[in-house]
Amino acid sequence: MPIDESAGNFGTETDGSSSSEYCKFCYQDGEFTDPHQTVDGMVASSVDFMTANLGFGAAEATELSNNVIRRLKRWQ
């Protein structure tokens, strides 16, 4: 998910400050909301969400999810 301050979708650190790296759906209070989720699982859930709720085609959602999610610091 693109992180946008105006949309209020930043995750939060333990001190309540905003995380510049992760969204609120993945990261809250300094911890990942699903610490056991794999990169492949996150890509799959992102593709499902984007196609069901945001009007993306499967190929476009897959490409975007792979390009963004696999580059997150969490998976390095």
N, C-alpha and C positions, 0 to 999 in steps of 0.2 A: 504494500500500500504506500503510495506517495505520502510523505509526512508533510503536513501543511498546518502551520500555526493557526491560521484563520479558521481552519476546519476543526481545530481542537482535537486532533487525533494523535498527538504525541503520547508516547508511553511515559511512565514516571519512574524516577529514581527513588531510593529509600527515603530521601529527605523531602520528597514531594516535588522536586524540580522536574522539569521536562527532560525527556531523553531525546537527543537529536538523532539517535540511530534507529530507534524502534517505535512502532505504533502502539497505541493503547490496547489493541487486540492481542498483541504478542508479548507485551512487556509492561508490568505494573509493579510498583513498589520495589523496583530494583531486581525483579525476578521475571523469568519467562513464564507466561501463563500456562504453557504446556511444555515443561522442561524435557519431556521424553519424546517430543515430536521430532521426526527426522526431516531432513531437507526435502526428501521426496514426498513425504506426507504433507508438508507445508505447501509445496508447489501444487500438489493435487487439490488440496482444499481451496487454495487461491483460484485455481482454474475453475473449480466448481462454483465458487462464489461469483466470479467475474462473468461466467456464462449465464448463470441463473438470475443474477441481480443487476448487472451493469451493462448487459447487451453486447458483450464481447463474443466474437466467434471463438470456437475452441482453439483453432490454430493461433490466433492472435493472443488469446489469454495464456496459452501455453508458452509462447515465445516470450511474452512480457514477464510472466512469473519466473521462468527460468533465468532470464537476464537479470532480474532484480534480486530475487530471493537467494539464489546461489552465490551472490556477491556480498551478502550481509556478513558483517564481522562474526556473527554467531556461527557461521558454517566454515570459517577459515581455520 
